[in-house]
Amino acid sequence: LKPSCRDRVYRLVRGTTTCETSAMDSAKEALKELRGLNIEQGPVLLRFLALFAALASLGCAVFLMINPKNAVEHPVMYVLYGYIALFASTTMLFEAKHEWIEKVSLLDRYQNMLIQYCGFLTVMGGRGLFYLFQGTLWLSFSDSLGEIINIGAAMALSFVGVLHLFAHWNIMPHHIAQKAVSAAERAVGKDLNGDGRISGE
């Protein structure tokens, strides 16, 4: 190559390297800002128990909401059942694999909003208290043993809540599902968190 061509190629390669480095630096900075998107999750069994408890809670709430008579006779209770259904759905959202949630844009946006405004849901202790709260809501509706399904949902949510608190205090194992890290790694195509792999590959 002629010296002038060699200089142009060198400048082009050097400029590309500078652009790649700049892009990596920008991605790392954005990743630092998005650290709040990390979600602590427990072992598979604990997540399964939480999903089961949330599904039982959602089933009870929907069962009680199906009867239009409840909406007329007890409108406040009917609204509370709606809240409980929303809380149970939120529970399932945070216990499911984040890869599944990212595939449904509406759920992903809802989860991101909750992460931003309800940060306590991203840590095991916060979710444990949230599950205990849901359990006490069900217990407040149960005024006799004839409502054994409601009591069962309350006990399941409370049990899972206590297990989440144990995990928060490192009595049980847990890991961090790094939603932001995996999304950034897929976008950039490079390992950003140093675990030796690129998420999604």
N, C-alpha and C positions, 0 to 999 in steps of 0.2 A: 504494500500500500504506500501511496505517496504520503509524505509527512503531513500535508494538509488534511488528507482523508483520515489518517490515523488520529490526528488531533480531534477531528469531528466525531469519530467513533468513540474515542476516549471520553469526550465531553458528554456524548449521548449516554454512554454506559454509566458514567459518574452521576449524571443527572437522574437516571432511572434509579440508581442505588439511593440517591438522596431522597427521591420521591418515595421509594419503598420504606426507607428509614423514617421519613416524616409520617407516612401513613401508619406505620407500626407504633410510633410514639403517640400519634393522635388516638389510635385504638386503645393503647394502654391507659392514656389519660381518661378517655371515655369510660373505660372499664373501671377505673378507680372511682369515678362518679357513680357508676351503676352498682357498686358493691351492695347497696341496699336491696338489690333484687335477689340476694342469696336467700334460700329457704332451707332451714334446718329440717331434716327428715330423719325419722327413726328407722329401725330395721324393717324388713319387709313384713314380718308378722305384726308389728305394731301398726304399720300403715294399713294392713288388711283389716285389723280390728277396728281402727278408726273409720275406715270406709264402711265396714259392716254396721257400726253404731250409727253413722250418719245416714246410711240407707234405711235403717230401722226408724230413725227419727223422721226422715222425709216421708217414709211410708205411713207412719202414724199421722203426721200433719196432713198429708193428702187425703187419707181416709176420713179424717174429721172435717176436712173442707169440702168433700164431695157432697155432703148432705146440705142442701140449700136452707134447710130448716135452721141449721146452726147460724147461718149468716143473718137470718131475720131475728131469731130469739136472742142470740148472744153475739152481736156484731163486733164487740171489742175482742172477745175470745177468737173470733174468726180472723181478725186482723193479726192477732198474736200467733195463730197457727201459720199464717202467711210468713211472718217473721221467722218462725222456727224452720219452715221449709227453706227459706233463703239461707239461714244459718247452716242447715244441714248440707245444702248444696255447696256453700263456701267451704265447709269442712272437707267434703269430697275433693274440691278443687285443690286444696293445699296438701292433701295426702296422696293424690295421684302423681304419676311421673310427670315432670314438667315438659318432657318431650311430647306427651299426649296432649297436654293443654295448649302447647304452641301450635298445634295443627288446626285448632278451632279459633279463629281470630277473635270472635266475640268473647269466648272464655279467657283467652290470653289478655285482652284489654281489661276485662273485669278483674282478673288476678293482678295485673299491673297496677290498676287503680287502688286495689286493696293494699298492695305492698306499699304504695306511696302514702296512703292516708291511714292505714291500720297496720303499721309496722310490727306490732306485737304478734301478728299472725305468722310472721316469718321465723319466729324462734319457738323452740319446743315449749318453753315455759308459758309464753303468751297463749299459744294454742291450747295448752293444757288447762289454763284458766278459762279460756273460751268454751272448751268442752264441758268443764264443770258448770259453767254458767248455763249452758244449754240443758244439762242434766237437771239442774235446780228448777229451770222453767217447767220441764215436764213434771217434776215432782209437785210443783205448785198447782198443777191442774188435777193431780190425782188425789181424790178425796176418799177413795175406798179401794179395797183390794180387787174389786171388780174391774178396775182399769189396769189390769196386769200388763197389758201391752205398753201402755204409757210408762209404767214403772220399770218395765224391762228396758225400754229405750233410755230412760233416765239413768238406770244403773250402768248400762253399757257405755253411755257417754261419760259418766262420772269415772268409771274404771279406766277408760282410755285417757281421760284427763289426768288422772293420778299417774298413769304410766308415762305420759308426756312430761309431767313435772319431774319424775325420776330421771328421765333422759336429760332434761335441762340441767339437773344437778349432777350429771355424769354417773348416775347410779345404773343407767342403761345406756347402751351405745347409740350414737346418732351420727349422721354425716350432713354435709351441707350440699344441697342441690344448687349448684351455681348456675342459675338461669341466665344471668347476664354474661357470665364467662363463656358458656356454651354458644350463646347467640353471637357473641363477638368473635369467637374462634371460627365459627362457620362462615361469618361474613368476611373475615380477613384471610382465612385458610391457613392460619399458623397457630401453634401452641402458645397461648398467652399466659396460662397459669402454671406452666412448668411441670405438668403431670406426664409429659412425654407423649401425649396424643392430642389430636384435634377432635373436638366433639362432633358427632354425626358421621364419623368415618368408620 
